[in-house]
Amino acid sequence: STPFQTVDIIQEWLINYNYGFIRRGLLGTLLIETIQILKLDIQIFMYIFFVVIYSIFFLLLFKILKNKTFDFYSLLILLSPLFLNYNLFLKSTILLPKELLGYMSLLIFLQFQNTNKKTTLFLFVFTYAVSILSHEVNLILLPTIFYISFVKSPKKINKKAFLLIVILSIFILLMIFNSQTDSATDSICLETYSKYTPDLGCKKSEILNTKFLDNIETVRINIFSSEIYKYYILTYSLTILFGFIPFILNGWIGKNSLYVALLLISFFFLSLIGLDWGRWINIIFTHLSIYFIFFDLEKYRKNKVGINSFFQTAIIIFYSTYWSTPQCCVNEYTFNSQISQVFNNFSVYLLITLFIFFVSKNKKFYKSLHSIFGLNSIKKHNSE
């Protein structure tokens, strides 16, 4: 039997240029060469690749987290099902989405904001180019880069670098509009997928054959011209509202409305060309959360919340694990469609690990948790 999501992951990441220049093919070309050189089993290789990609992502993320002190609201943001938790819910997208490459390029760009080194800027441009040539969804990073460069930190903008990423982005858009990929995708199906995922179809190569206007028509037919549009609107509107709750409560959203508007406009355009509304929401909230943690977490940290520590802990656990958003294809609305079956998901393990680590950095919160669970009284008893 094929392990959960393995086929989707393999087929997406092995899209390549070996039979012609097509979108999403850069990294797959390099991966196929690596597999052939190392002569590894494809599933073993993808497990290794999975660990490598996530290790790089979390290492870059840890660099902006390590000196931060998280309060109640910022812990809600960090552990939100629309941020790090999203890809651990079984109802959500695949476990190794290519937008991870975009997140990594954003984190490198933020490192440039700290160091102002040309080597870091070059690394950002390189990783951004790799990300958009591996999946066009990473073009959605542009509004965040634009906002940081021209609004948040205009003194640190490098005009040549920004011009280069704009040119790269326009190039990818033109390629999407004008691509003639039928022969290349047929060859990927017959040569690549038949070799590495035999007898399991060519779903990804078929998707690559669709044109931009075809995608818009697909969304129109399957959502806006059907009975399910109201379920889509309700489900994903509530998802966005749930995701914004911590930003509303800590007062951040009211003072950063321009950036929020840019992200929502980006989501609006994505929602017109793809059915994966849950995935698009995850992407904009990941950009939003990383931006907040890097620039504004200390500024909006609240030492007093007005809720005792026991209820803070309970709220964080429930908020982080008991709701999620489906990747796409909502054809009805029930309360259960947005409630997570927490113990059937991997998110609970991430929650436990991150919660213990980051709460332990907040001494006041940590001490209050100790007193709640009787640890202080135990120490006193032992000393007597």
Residue pairs with C-beta under 8 A, 6 or more apart in sequence:
2 200
3 43
5 94
5 95
6 43
6 46
7 197
7 200
8 94
8 203
8 204
9 46
9 50
9 94
9 95
9 96
10 42
10 43
10 46
10 196
10 197
11 193
11 197
11 202
11 203
11 204
11 205
12 24
12 94
12 98
12 204
13 27
13 28
13 31
13 46
13 49
13 96
13 98
14 28
14 31
14 32
14 188
14 192
14 193
14 196
15 22
15 24
15 25
15 28
15 188
15 204
15 205
15 208
16 25
16 28
16 29
16 31
16 32
16 188
16 192
17 25
17 26
17 28
17 29
18 29
18 32
18 187
18 188
18 191
18 192
19 183
19 184
19 187
19 188
19 191
20 181
20 183
20 184
20 187
21 175
21 184
22 179
22 181
22 184
22 185
22 208
23 133
23 135
23 136
23 172
23 175
23 176
23 179
23 181
23 208
24 98
24 133
24 134
24 135
24 136
24 208
25 133
25 134
26 130
26 133
26 134
27 98
27 101
27 130
27 133
27 134
28 134
31 45
31 49
32 192
34 45
35 42
35 45
38 45
40 48
42 196
42 197
46 96
49 96
50 95
50 96
53 96
53 100
54 96
54 100
56 104
57 100
57 103
57 104
57 107
60 104
60 107
60 108
60 111
61 107
61 290
63 107
63 111
64 107
64 110
64 111
64 290
64 293
64 294
65 78
65 293
65 358
68 74
68 293
68 297
68 298
69 298
69 301
69 361
69 362
70 78
70 297
70 301
70 358
70 359
70 361
70 362
71 301
71 302
71 303
71 305
71 362
71 365
72 302
72 305
72 307
72 312
72 315
72 316
72 365
73 246
73 249
73 250
73 300
73 302
73 305
74 246
74 250
74 292
74 293
74 297
74 300
74 301
75 316
75 355
75 358
75 359
76 245
76 246
76 315
76 316
76 319
76 320
77 83
77 246
77 247
77 289
77 292
77 293
78 84
78 289
78 293
78 354
78 358
79 85
79 316
79 319
79 320
79 350
79 351
79 354
79 355
80 243
80 246
80 285
80 289
80 319
80 320
81 89
81 320
81 321
81 323
81 324
81 325
81 340
81 347
82 239
82 242
82 243
82 281
82 282
82 285
82 286
82 289
82 325
83 282
83 285
83 286
83 289
84 350
84 354
85 320
85 321
85 324
85 347
85 350
85 351
86 92
86 93
86 282
86 286
86 324
86 325
87 93
87 94
87 95
87 96
87 97
87 282
88 95
88 345
88 346
88 347
88 349
88 350
89 324
89 340
89 345
89 346
89 347
90 344
90 345
90 346
91 324
91 325
91 326
91 327
91 340
92 278
92 279
92 282
92 324
92 325
92 326
92 327
93 276
93 278
93 279
93 282
93 327
97 279
98 131
98 134
98 135
98 137
98 138
99 135
99 137
99 138
99 279
99 282
99 283
99 286
101 127
101 130
101 131
101 134
101 135
101 138
102 128
102 131
102 132
102 135
102 137
102 138
102 140
102 141
102 283
103 286
103 287
103 290
104 127
104 131
105 124
105 127
105 128
105 130
105 131
105 138
105 141
106 141
106 144
106 145
106 287
106 290
107 290
108 120
108 123
108 124
108 127
109 124
109 128
109 145
109 148
110 148
110 290
110 294
111 120
112 120
112 121
112 124
112 156
113 148
113 153
113 156
113 294
116 156
121 158
121 161
124 161
125 161
125 164
125 165
128 138
128 141
128 165
128 168
129 165
129 168
131 138
131 141
132 138
132 139
132 168
132 169
132 172
133 172
136 172
136 173
136 176
137 270
137 283
139 169
139 172
139 173
140 266
140 270
140 280
140 283
140 284
140 287
141 287
142 165
142 166
142 169
143 262
143 263
143 265
143 266
144 259
144 262
144 263
144 287
144 291
145 162
145 165
146 262
147 258
147 259
147 262
148 291
149 156
149 157
149 162
150 157
151 258
151 259
152 295
176 212
177 211
177 212
179 211
181 208
181 209
182 209
185 202
185 205
185 206
185 208
185 209
186 205
188 202
188 205
188 208
189 202
189 205
189 206
193 200
193 201
193 202
193 204
193 205
210 218
212 273
215 273
215 274
216 272
216 273
218 275
219 271
219 272
219 273
219 274
219 275
222 228
222 275
223 229
223 232
223 275
228 330
228 331
228 332
230 333
231 330
231 331
231 332
231 333
232 277
232 330
234 333
235 325
235 326
235 330
235 333
235 337
235 338
236 277
236 278
236 281
236 325
236 330
238 338
239 278
239 281
239 325
239 338
240 264
240 267
240 281
242 323
242 338
243 281
243 285
244 253
245 319
247 253
247 288
247 292
248 254
250 300
250 302
251 300
252 292
252 296
252 300
253 260
256 296
259 288
259 291
260 288
263 284
263 287
263 288
264 284
266 284
267 280
267 281
267 284
270 277
270 280
270 283
271 277
271 280
274 280
274 328
275 328
275 329
276 327
276 328
277 328
278 325
278 326
278 327
278 328
279 327
279 328
281 325
282 325
292 300
303 364
305 312
307 315
308 368
309 365
309 368
309 369
309 372
310 372
312 365
313 369
313 372
316 355
317 351
317 355
320 347
320 351
320 355
321 340
321 342
321 345
321 347
321 348
321 351
322 339
322 340
322 342
323 338
323 339
323 340
324 338
324 340
324 345
324 347
325 338
326 337
330 337
340 347
342 348
359 365
359 366
359 369
360 366
370 376
371 377
